[in-house]
Amino acid sequence: MDWLTLPINYEFMRHALLMGLLVGLFSPVVGCYLVVQRITLLGDVIAHAVLPGLAIANFAGFDILIGAFVSGMLSTGFIAWVKEQSRVKLDSVMALTFASFFALGVTLLTVLRNRVDLDSLLFGDILSTTPTELWRTGITGAVVLGLVLLFYRPLLFYTFDPAGAEAVGLPIRLINFGLMAGITLTIIVGMQAVGVILVISLMVGPSITAYLLVNQLHSMMALGAVIGAIASLSGIYVSYYLDLPSGPAISLVVFTFFILALLLSPSQGILSRHLSRQLKGKL
């Protein structure tokens, strides 16, 4: 058991493991809404759209997370506005917003001569987690999960039947705004673990893995949270012992879990279905 306990002797590893546990637990819960609404690309858009806000906030000297949140929300607002005001398809405007905001962010980082570590921003630096960041992540996660629990039924109705939710008088604009805010906050705190480029894997990967294993949304959220936490912790251990970047290691573990579920899921696994057909043929 030395391999399990040895990394815990170092304070930076304890911080990293706790951060991985927190982010791995609540990221897939929010990611489930992206999956069931079939807007997973939106998560990727927001993850890259926060870059201009990060650059401006760092240059102006205020909390970069505030800048990232404002920038992420502006991107979702722009997407919604274009969708309402034109006949441009949602996937097209999301693709354009993705590229444009990311390009603006890289430009601002260069023009404003920011001292942001671009590698850490893109691929994460969970090993440098501080106690302050842990508290902030824990509070953010608790708020997001608390709101999901509190408004679970309206969110469930809106997710599967937005037209019906509007017809019965639910404030769908407010619900959508709250959902986008929750997604943006989750992405921002997840960037510490896996970076801008890979944060979507931690939100969506465990969610679609759980989607292959269970049928109900609340079960999908719970199982996704467990898978995300295990993947995060496993990825940190892999990165420690194999001397790999932590963010990519976590993402690769997430992908491995998905492949296993894709092949072996009792109800939807490729190999499981093939074996079931063979057994039925012999009977």
C-alpha positions in Angstrom: 0.0 0.0 0.0 3.0 2.3 0.0 2.2 3.4 -3.6 -1.1 4.7 -2.3 0.1 6.5 0.8 3.5 7.8 -0.4 2.2 10.8 -2.4 0.0 11.9 0.6 3.2 12.7 2.5 3.6 15.8 0.3 1.4 18.8 1.0 1.1 19.8 -2.7 -0.2 16.3 -3.4 -2.8 16.4 -0.7 -4.0 19.7 -2.1 -4.0 18.3 -5.6 -5.9 15.2 -4.6 -8.5 17.2 -2.7 -8.9 19.6 -5.7 -9.3 16.6 -8.0 -11.9 15.1 -5.7 -14.0 18.3 -5.5 -13.8 19.1 -9.3 -14.4 15.4 -10.2 -17.5 15.2 -8.0 -19.5 18.3 -9.2 -18.3 18.8 -12.8 -20.1 15.7 -14.2 -23.4 16.7 -12.4 -23.5 19.9 -14.4 -22.1 18.1 -17.4 -25.2 15.8 -17.4 -27.3 18.7 -18.5 -25.0 19.4 -21.5 -25.3 15.7 -22.5 -29.0 15.2 -22.2 -29.7 18.6 -23.9 -27.2 17.6 -26.7 -25.3 20.9 -26.4 -21.9 19.5 -25.2 -20.2 21.8 -27.8 -21.5 24.7 -25.7 -19.3 23.6 -22.8 -16.3 23.7 -25.1 -17.3 27.1 -26.3 -17.5 28.5 -22.8 -14.2 26.9 -21.8 -12.4 28.7 -24.5 -14.5 31.9 -24.3 -13.3 32.7 -20.8 -9.8 33.5 -22.1 -10.4 37.2 -23.0 -11.8 37.7 -19.5 -8.8 36.1 -17.9 -6.5 38.2 -19.9 -8.3 41.5 -19.1 -8.7 40.7 -15.4 -5.0 39.8 -15.1 -3.9 43.0 -16.8 -6.3 45.1 -14.7 -5.3 43.5 -11.5 -8.5 42.0 -10.3 -9.6 38.4 -9.7 -9.2 36.5 -12.9 -12.2 34.3 -12.1 -14.5 37.3 -12.2 -13.2 38.2 -15.6 -13.5 34.6 -16.8 -17.1 34.4 -15.5 -18.1 37.6 -17.3 -16.4 36.6 -20.5 -18.1 33.1 -20.4 -21.5 34.5 -19.8 -21.0 37.1 -22.7 -20.3 34.2 -25.0 -23.5 32.4 -24.1 -25.5 35.6 -24.4 -24.0 36.3 -27.8 -25.0 32.7 -29.0 -28.5 33.1 -27.7 -28.9 36.6 -29.3 -27.7 35.4 -32.7 -30.0 32.3 -32.5 -33.0 34.5 -31.7 -32.3 37.2 -34.3 -31.3 35.1 -37.3 -31.8 31.7 -38.9 -28.2 30.7 -38.4 -28.0 27.2 -36.8 -26.9 26.8 -33.2 -23.9 24.6 -34.0 -22.6 27.1 -36.5 -22.8 30.1 -34.2 -21.2 28.1 -31.4 -18.3 27.1 -33.7 -17.8 30.7 -34.7 -18.0 32.0 -31.1 -15.6 29.3 -30.0 -12.9 30.3 -32.5 -13.5 34.1 -32.2 -13.4 34.3 -28.3 -10.4 32.1 -28.2 -8.6 34.1 -30.8 -9.5 37.3 -29.0 -8.1 35.8 -25.7 -4.8 34.8 -27.3 -4.5 38.3 -28.9 -5.2 40.0 -25.6 -2.6 37.9 -23.8 -0.1 39.0 -26.3 -1.1 42.7 -26.7 -1.5 43.3 -22.9 1.8 41.4 -22.2 0.1 39.2 -19.6 2.3 37.1 -17.3 -0.2 34.3 -17.3 1.4 30.9 -17.6 -0.2 29.8 -20.9 0.7 26.1 -20.5 -0.9 26.0 -17.1 -4.0 27.8 -18.4 -4.4 25.5 -21.3 -3.5 22.2 -19.7 -4.1 22.8 -16.0 -1.7 22.9 -13.0 -3.5 21.0 -10.2 -0.2 20.4 -8.4 0.1 24.1 -7.6 -3.3 24.2 -5.9 -3.4 26.5 -2.8 -5.6 26.3 0.3 -7.4 29.5 -0.9 -8.2 27.8 -4.2 -9.5 24.7 -2.4 -11.8 26.8 -0.3 -13.1 28.7 -3.4 -13.6 25.5 -5.3 -15.4 23.9 -2.4 -17.7 26.8 -1.9 -18.4 27.1 -5.6 -19.2 23.4 -5.9 -21.4 23.5 -2.8 -23.4 26.4 -4.2 -23.8 24.8 -7.7 -24.8 21.5 -6.3 -27.2 23.1 -3.8 -28.9 25.0 -6.6 -29.1 21.9 -8.8 -30.8 20.1 -5.9 -33.1 22.9 -5.0 -34.3 23.5 -8.6 -34.0 19.9 -9.8 -37.6 19.5 -10.9 -37.9 22.8 -12.9 -34.5 22.0 -14.5 -35.6 18.4 -15.3 -38.8 19.7 -17.0 -36.9 22.4 -18.9 -34.2 19.9 -20.0 -36.5 17.4 -21.6 -39.4 19.6 -22.7 -38.5 23.3 -22.9 -41.7 24.1 -24.9 -43.8 22.4 -22.3 -42.0 24.2 -19.5 -42.7 27.6 -21.2 -46.3 26.6 -21.7 -46.9 25.9 -18.0 -45.4 29.3 -17.1 -41.9 28.4 -15.9 -39.4 31.3 -16.4 -37.4 29.5 -19.0 -35.1 32.5 -19.7 -34.2 32.7 -16.0 -33.7 28.9 -15.8 -31.5 29.0 -18.9 -29.4 31.9 -17.5 -29.0 30.0 -14.2 -27.9 26.8 -16.0 -25.4 28.8 -18.1 -24.0 30.4 -15.0 -23.6 27.0 -13.3 -21.9 25.6 -16.4 -19.6 28.6 -16.6 -18.7 28.5 -12.9 -18.0 24.8 -13.1 -15.7 25.2 -16.1 -13.8 28.1 -14.4 -13.0 26.0 -11.3 -12.3 23.0 -13.4 -9.6 24.8 -15.3 -7.3 24.6 -12.3 -7.4 20.8 -12.6 -7.2 20.2 -16.3 -7.0 23.5 -18.0 -9.1 25.3 -20.6 -8.6 22.7 -23.4 -9.4 19.6 -21.3 -12.0 20.8 -18.8 -14.8 19.7 -21.0 -13.5 16.1 -20.8 -14.0 16.2 -17.0 -17.6 17.5 -17.4 -18.8 15.4 -20.3 -16.6 12.2 -20.1 -18.0 10.9 -16.8 -21.5 12.0 -17.8 -21.6 10.0 -21.0 -20.0 7.1 -19.2 -22.8 7.1 -16.7 -25.3 7.6 -19.6 -24.3 4.2 -20.9 -24.9 2.5 -17.5 -28.1 4.0 -16.1 -31.4 5.3 -17.4 -32.5 8.1 -15.1 -31.0 11.7 -14.8 -30.5 11.6 -11.1 -28.8 8.2 -11.3 -26.7 9.5 -14.2 -25.6 12.5 -12.1 -24.7 10.4 -9.0 -22.8 7.8 -11.0 -21.1 10.5 -13.1 -19.9 12.2 -9.9 -18.4 9.0 -8.6 -16.7 8.2 -11.9 -15.4 11.8 -12.1 -13.9 11.7 -8.6 -12.3 8.3 -9.2 -10.9 9.4 -12.6 -9.5 12.6 -11.1 -7.8 10.9 -8.2 -6.5 8.1 -10.5 -5.2 10.6 -13.0 -3.2 12.4 -10.3 -1.6 9.2 -9.1 -0.8 8.2 -12.7 0.8 11.6 -13.3 2.8 11.3 -10.1 4.3 7.9 -10.8 4.7 8.2 -14.5 5.9 11.8 -14.5 3.1 13.0 -16.8 1.2 16.3 -17.0 -1.7 16.0 -14.5 -4.4 17.5 -16.7 -3.9 15.2 -19.7 -3.5 12.2 -17.3 -6.9 12.9 -15.8 -8.5 13.3 -19.2 -7.0 10.0 -20.4 -8.3 8.1 -17.4 -11.8 9.6 -18.1 -11.5 8.4 -21.7 -10.5 4.9 -20.5 -13.5 4.7 -18.3 -15.7 5.7 -21.2 -14.2 3.0 -23.5 -14.8 0.4 -20.8 -18.4 1.4 -20.4 -18.8 1.5 -24.2 -17.6 -2.0 -24.5 -18.9 -3.6 -21.3 -22.1 -1.8 -20.3 -24.6 -4.6 -19.5 -27.4 -2.9 -21.5 -25.5 -0.9 -24.1 -22.0 -2.3 -24.3 -20.8 -3.3 -27.7 -19.2 -6.6 -26.5 -22.0 -7.2 -24.0 -24.6 -7.0 -26.8 -22.5 -9.2 -29.1 -22.1 -11.9 -26.4 -25.8 -11.7 -25.6 -26.7 -12.4 -29.3 -24.3 -15.3 -29.4 -25.8 -16.9 -26.3 -29.3 -16.4 -27.6 -28.2 -18.0 -30.9 -26.9 -21.1 -29.1 -30.1 -21.5 -27.1 
